[in-house]
Amino acid sequence: MVYNGEVLRIPAARRTDEGEYICTVTNSAGTDSASAFLYVKGKTKNRYFQKLVNIKMEITLMEENYTKHIIYTHQIIIKKFNI
């Protein structure tokens, strides 16, 4: 958002920008307010957050005469769209 004192601009508005915007003006004559509700329509770009996560599990199986140690590793990618 860019506010230059007279105009509020929201370039590339997203759904997270939706909501009520209130402008309040104060001068020697008093105070007045006006409000407007912004709705964002249309397609949004698929913006997403991506993170690579390594998972490691270590398991030890033990019985009377038997011990087995297992190490399991795996990588997964977590994506969150339209952030």
C-alpha positions as CSV (number, residue, x, y, z in Angstrom):
1,M,0.0,0.0,0.0
2,V,1.2,3.5,-0.8
3,Y,-0.3,6.6,0.9
4,N,0.9,10.0,-0.3
5,G,-1.3,12.2,1.8
6,E,-4.3,12.3,-0.6
7,V,-4.6,8.9,-2.3
8,L,-4.3,5.4,-1.0
9,R,-3.0,3.0,-3.7
10,I,-3.0,-0.7,-3.4
11,P,-1.0,-2.1,-6.4
12,A,-1.6,-5.8,-7.0
13,A,-4.4,-6.0,-4.4
14,R,-4.8,-9.5,-2.9
15,R,-7.7,-11.0,-1.0
16,T,-5.9,-10.3,2.3
17,D,-6.3,-6.6,1.4
18,E,-10.1,-6.9,1.5
19,G,-11.9,-5.1,4.3
20,E,-13.2,-1.7,5.4
21,Y,-11.0,1.3,4.9
22,I,-11.8,4.5,6.9
23,C,-10.5,8.0,6.1
24,T,-10.7,10.5,8.9
25,V,-10.1,14.2,8.4
26,T,-9.5,16.8,11.1
27,N,-9.1,20.5,10.7
28,S,-10.2,23.7,12.5
29,A,-13.8,23.1,11.6
30,G,-13.9,19.7,13.2
31,T,-13.5,16.0,12.3
32,D,-15.3,13.9,9.7
33,S,-14.9,10.3,8.5
34,A,-15.9,8.3,5.4
35,S,-15.5,4.6,4.9
36,A,-15.5,2.2,2.0
37,F,-15.3,-1.6,1.7
38,L,-12.7,-3.1,-0.6
39,Y,-13.6,-6.4,-2.4
40,V,-10.9,-8.1,-4.5
41,K,-12.2,-10.0,-7.5
42,G,-10.6,-11.9,-10.2
43,K,-7.8,-14.5,-10.4
44,T,-5.0,-14.2,-8.0
45,K,-1.5,-15.4,-8.9
46,N,-0.5,-18.6,-7.3
47,R,1.9,-17.3,-4.8
48,Y,3.2,-19.8,-2.4
49,F,5.7,-20.5,0.3
50,Q,7.8,-23.6,0.0
51,K,10.0,-25.4,2.5
52,L,12.0,-28.5,2.4
53,V,11.8,-30.6,5.5
54,N,14.0,-33.5,6.5
55,I,12.4,-36.2,8.7
56,K,14.5,-38.7,10.6
57,M,13.2,-41.4,12.9
58,E,15.3,-43.8,14.9
59,I,13.7,-47.0,16.1
60,T,15.2,-49.7,18.3
61,L,13.5,-53.1,18.5
62,M,14.6,-55.2,21.4
63,E,13.7,-58.8,22.4
64,E,15.5,-61.3,24.5
65,N,18.3,-62.2,22.1
66,Y,17.6,-59.8,19.3
67,T,18.2,-56.1,18.9
68,K,17.5,-54.2,15.6
69,H,18.2,-50.5,15.1
70,I,16.4,-48.8,12.2
71,I,17.1,-45.3,10.9
72,Y,14.5,-43.9,8.6
73,T,15.0,-40.6,6.7
74,H,12.8,-38.9,4.3
75,Q,12.5,-35.4,2.6
76,I,9.2,-33.7,2.0
77,I,8.3,-30.4,0.4
78,I,5.6,-28.3,2.2
79,K,3.8,-25.7,0.0
80,K,1.3,-23.1,1.2
81,F,-0.6,-21.5,-1.7
82,N,-2.0,-18.0,-2.0
83,I,-0.2,-16.4,1.0
